[in-house]
Amino acid sequence: MHLDQPLSDKEFNELDKFLMSDRVGDDGMTMDALHGYLTAIAIGPEVIPMAEWLPLVWGLPDDGEPDFKNEKEMERITGLIARFMNEIAITFEVAPQEFEPLFLVTEQDGKELIDGETWAWGFWEGMQLRDEAWQPIRDSNVAPMLRPIYLLGAEEIEEEEMVLVDTPLKCHKLAVELEAAIPEIRRFWAPLRKSGIATVKRETPKVGRNDVCDCGSGKKYKKCCGAEPTIH
């Protein structure tokens, strides 16, 4: 299984079927929610390890795992999710203009309307993984771009804001705004994005081999504490 290969239709349906099964919790993510969730992780302020974000996909109590049939099935499903994530990340890296949120489409009065609520909820959940790290964008001129994500995806919105999402047409318009906002959000974080792996900072300057050894001997470091041990 190559991590850089996008999911085939068959693999997409396989993962979709598993996520819709009763082995995943009631709060588990469907494919559109998963796509939003992984998008937030892919473009957000910090790299987040899969071991941290994967348990939330299942929606099980105490971050539990699904009752996989065996080790092979576990590796298969988690491998498909990893590739789904890489597909999103690679699209942003190679051809960001081709990125499209995985929205549902409904029909009303003969018109197709976008239903982006579940996708937005997934994105919002991805933001909550690093809520404090997202604060700089909330304090920036890009902040309005987050509004459709908040209105469609947040667990709770203000009572006076309910009028903004009380019809499928209003939600459709917010989903269109959301899609247009994703490239702007990505551009904001791209130069600031941090690795999730902590780096060790050297508290004291490195001693060069030709510098005087700091042990007080007066000798050069390479002739003193930096000398190769003698093998007898």
Buried (B, 14 or more C-beta within 10 A) or exposed (E): EEEEEEBEEEBBEBBBEBBEEEBBBEEBBBBBBBBBBBBBBBBBBBEBEEEEBBBBBBBBEEEEEBEBEEEEBEEBBBBBBBBBBBBBBBBBEEEBEEBEBBBBEEEEEEEEBBBBBBBBBBBBBBBEBBEEBBEBBEEEEBEEBBBBBBBBBBEEBEEEBEEBBEEBEBBBBBBBBBBEBBBEBBEBBEEEBBEEEEEEEEEEEEBEEEEBBEEEEEBBBBEBEBEEEEEE
